[in-house]
Amino acid sequence: CCPSLGADVNPDADFVYDYETLRLGGLIFAGVLVFLSFILLAGKSTVPSYFVYVCILCLYKILRAFQLRGKE
């Protein structure tokens, strides 16, 4: 089932699922999405617009880092 749980992994396989990275990336993405949703729902009067742009830029950099990490 899961390579991280000690199951046999075929090193000659074309693709091996990395469930730990997938799970961690999904949790980070969901957390940032909830955080950004809260900021956007709070309204522009309480949060400066540049702060929202910085959060979106940070999310992009995190997702890009996971994407590049998977290609190694």
N, C-alpha and C positions, 0 to 999 in steps of 0.2 A: 504493500500500500504506500507507505511513506518512507522515503530514504532516510529521513531524519529520525525515524523510530527504529532504525537498525535493520530494515528489510534488505534483502539482497538487491544490489544495484548492478546493472549490466553496464560496464564502462564503454562497451562498443555500441551502445544504443545511440540513435540519432539525437534523441532528446531525453533528458532526465528532469522530472519535475522537482523544483526546489520549493517545497511547501512552506518552509520557515520564512524565506524571503517574501514569498507571495502573501503570506499571512501578515507579516510585519508591514509590508508596503500597503496592504489594504487597510490595516488599522490606522496607520499614519494618515493615509488619504481620507478616511472617514472622519478622523479627529479634526483635521484641518478644515474639511468641508463643513462640519458642524460649527467650528469656531468662526469661519467666514460667514456662514449663514446667520449666526447670532449677531455679528458685527453689522451685516447689511440690514437685518431686521431692527436693530437698535436705532437706526436712522443716522443721517448725516450730521445732525446737530450735536451728537455726542462723540462721534468718531471722525477725525479728519480724513478727507478722501485719500490723501497720500498714504495713510496708514493701511488702507484697504489695498492699494496698489502694491505696497511693500509686502503684505501678506501673500498676495497672489504671486508675486515674483519669488518669494521664498518657497511656496508650494511647487512652482515650476522647477526650481533648482533641486529640490528634494526628489521629485519624480524623475528628473533627468539623471541624477546621481544613481538612482536605483536602476534606471535603464542602462546606463553605462556599466554598472557593476555586473549586470547579468550577461553582458557580452564578453566578459573576460574568461 
